[in-house]
Every structure is written in C-alpha cells, then in structure tokens.
Amino acid sequence: MKFPSFLLWANGLLFALFGAGFLILPAQMAMLVTESAPASPGGLTDMRATYGGLSLGIGLFLGHCARTGAFRSGLLASLLMLSSAALGRLLGIYLDGKPTWMIVLLLTAEIIFVGYPA
C-alpha cells in the first residue's frame, strides 16, 4: 500500500471513530477530552453535530479519497484540517493554560498524521 493511501485510510478511520464516539456518547467523550461535559440537551445535541457529525463526515471523505485514488484532494484536506486543529490546540494551550493529557495526545496525533504536501 502506498503511503498516501495508508495516510488517508488512517486519518479517515481516526476521524470516523472520533465522530462516532461523539455521536453515540457525547457526554462521555467530552469528559474524556476536556474533563467537562455540556449541561443542557442543546449542548449535547450541538456536540453530537459538531464533533460527531462533522468528524464522521470528514472520516468518510478521507476514506472516499483513499478508495478512489483522489490522493491530492484528500491529503490537502488532511493537511488543512489537522494543521488548523493543531493551531487551535496550541493557541488554547498558550491562552488557557495547562492542557489535559487527551489534548496533548490529540495534538501529537494531529502533528504526526498531518501528512505531507499534496
């Protein structure tokens, strides 16, 4: 398997699993990542949509790119999404203080899996 295909499948799987977790168990996933959870039904619904639905959609798109050979589009999407998420985490760590262990783990994964230029 070529590296671009592997990278897209790996990123797609990670995004899809992350999204499925937030769709099914938003409060538990929020506690795992941030050590807090939304206190209202609206907050949980938004978390399911934003963290769950969007992440699942991204994972499916990256898997589609790997399956159809649309490597440039998938790798560019991975580069933009993961580097933007990493930037947000770094900014949060700088402005908000001590991150949770899961924030550090996610930041590390974003840096590792960002890939290489499309």
One Martini backbone bead per residue (centre of mass of N, CA, C, O) as a GRO file, in nm:
protein
  118
    1MET     BB    1   0.096   0.037   0.023
    2LYS     BB    2   0.070   0.349  -0.011
    3PHE     BB    3   0.117   0.620   0.179
    4PRO     BB    4  -0.129   0.797   0.103
    5SER     BB    5  -0.336   0.577   0.154
    6PHE     BB    6  -0.269   0.517   0.445
    7LEU     BB    7  -0.314   0.805   0.555
    8LEU     BB    8  -0.612   0.826   0.474
    9TRP     BB    9  -0.717   0.579   0.624
   10ALA     BB   10  -0.621   0.664   0.905
   11ASN     BB   11  -0.763   0.936   0.921
   12GLY     BB   12  -1.047   0.832   0.860
   13LEU     BB   13  -1.069   0.642   1.103
   14LEU     BB   14  -1.020   0.850   1.328
   15PHE     BB   15  -1.251   1.040   1.258
   16ALA     BB   16  -1.481   0.830   1.268
   17LEU     BB   17  -1.443   0.739   1.563
   18PHE     BB   18  -1.470   1.013   1.693
   19GLY     BB   19  -1.751   1.075   1.578
   20ALA     BB   20  -1.902   0.826   1.687
   21GLY     BB   21  -1.852   0.886   1.981
   22PHE     BB   22  -2.011   1.164   1.979
   23LEU     BB   23  -2.282   1.053   1.878
   24ILE     BB   24  -2.325   0.836   2.116
   25LEU     BB   25  -2.109   0.978   2.357
   26PRO     BB   26  -2.079   1.294   2.434
   27ALA     BB   27  -2.023   1.319   2.740
   28GLN     BB   28  -1.790   1.112   2.761
   29MET     BB   29  -1.606   1.240   2.548
   30ALA     BB   30  -1.585   1.516   2.683
   31MET     BB   31  -1.454   1.412   2.943
   32LEU     BB   32  -1.203   1.292   2.805
   33VAL     BB   33  -1.103   1.562   2.666
   34THR     BB   34  -1.204   1.813   2.893
   35GLU     BB   35  -1.343   1.742   3.181
   36SER     BB   36  -1.628   1.807   3.040
   37ALA     BB   37  -1.988   1.881   3.007
   38PRO     BB   38  -2.273   1.938   2.893
   39ALA     BB   39  -2.582   2.054   3.066
   40SER     BB   40  -2.747   2.038   2.797
   41PRO     BB   41  -2.927   1.926   2.535
   42GLY     BB   42  -2.812   2.134   2.333
   43GLY     BB   43  -2.513   2.072   2.385
   44LEU     BB   44  -2.524   1.774   2.302
   45THR     BB   45  -2.631   1.816   2.015
   46ASP     BB   46  -2.397   1.994   1.917
   47MET     BB   47  -2.178   1.784   1.971
   48ARG     BB   48  -2.284   1.570   1.780
   49ALA     BB   49  -2.260   1.752   1.527
   50THR     BB   50  -1.974   1.876   1.541
   51TYR     BB   51  -1.798   1.629   1.643
   52GLY     BB   52  -1.952   1.396   1.508
   53GLY     BB   53  -2.058   1.460   1.219
   54LEU     BB   54  -1.807   1.604   1.101
   55SER     BB   55  -1.599   1.381   1.161
   56LEU     BB   56  -1.738   1.159   1.003
   57GLY     BB   57  -1.737   1.305   0.730
   58ILE     BB   58  -1.432   1.329   0.706
   59GLY     BB   59  -1.371   1.028   0.718
   60LEU     BB   60  -1.534   0.954   0.464
   61PHE     BB   61  -1.380   1.134   0.267
   62LEU     BB   62  -1.098   1.010   0.307
   63GLY     BB   63  -1.183   0.725   0.224
   64HIS     BB   64  -1.273   0.803  -0.058
   65CYS     BB   65  -0.999   0.908  -0.155
   66ALA     BB   66  -0.852   0.638  -0.118
   67ARG     BB   67  -1.041   0.457  -0.297
   68THR     BB   68  -1.023   0.662  -0.568
   69GLY     BB   69  -0.736   0.830  -0.576
   70ALA     BB   70  -0.775   1.125  -0.424
   71PHE     BB   71  -0.499   1.232  -0.290
   72ARG     BB   72  -0.475   1.539  -0.310
   73SER     BB   73  -0.742   1.611  -0.172
   74GLY     BB   74  -0.702   1.449   0.091
   75LEU     BB   75  -0.427   1.572   0.177
   76LEU     BB   76  -0.520   1.862   0.186
   77ALA     BB   77  -0.741   1.823   0.392
   78SER     BB   78  -0.560   1.713   0.614
   79LEU     BB   79  -0.371   1.950   0.637
   80LEU     BB   80  -0.586   2.167   0.706
   81MET     BB   81  -0.731   2.031   0.948
   82LEU     BB   82  -0.489   1.945   1.133
   83SER     BB   83  -0.341   2.220   1.145
   84SER     BB   84  -0.582   2.379   1.260
   85ALA     BB   85  -0.620   2.213   1.515
   86ALA     BB   86  -0.334   2.253   1.624
   87LEU     BB   87  -0.350   2.558   1.641
   88GLY     BB   88  -0.587   2.565   1.843
   89ARG     BB   89  -0.441   2.411   2.068
   90LEU     BB   90  -0.197   2.594   2.100
   91LEU     BB   91  -0.359   2.846   2.168
   92GLY     BB   92  -0.502   2.725   2.414
   93ILE     BB   93  -0.250   2.664   2.578
   94TYR     BB   94  -0.148   2.955   2.586
   95LEU     BB   95  -0.424   3.098   2.696
   96ASP     BB   96  -0.544   2.858   2.912
   97GLY     BB   97  -0.323   2.641   2.969
   98LYS     BB   98  -0.346   2.349   3.102
   99PRO     BB   99  -0.359   2.052   2.961
  100THR     BB  100  -0.475   1.771   2.886
  101TRP     BB  101  -0.379   1.461   2.796
  102MET     BB  102  -0.570   1.451   2.545
  103ILE     BB  103  -0.476   1.709   2.409
  104VAL     BB  104  -0.186   1.614   2.369
  105LEU     BB  105  -0.255   1.361   2.205
  106LEU     BB  106  -0.405   1.506   1.973
  107LEU     BB  107  -0.173   1.690   1.891
  108THR     BB  108   0.021   1.466   1.819
  109ALA     BB  109  -0.156   1.336   1.600
  110GLU     BB  110  -0.179   1.585   1.417
  111ILE     BB  111   0.122   1.603   1.356
  112ILE     BB  112   0.168   1.315   1.246
  113PHE     BB  113  -0.104   1.310   1.037
  114VAL     BB  114  -0.072   1.554   0.836
  115GLY     BB  115   0.161   1.488   0.651
  116TYR     BB  116   0.198   1.581   0.317
  117PRO     BB  117   0.217   1.741   0.048
  118ALA     BB  118   0.001   1.753  -0.230
   0.00000   0.00000   0.00000
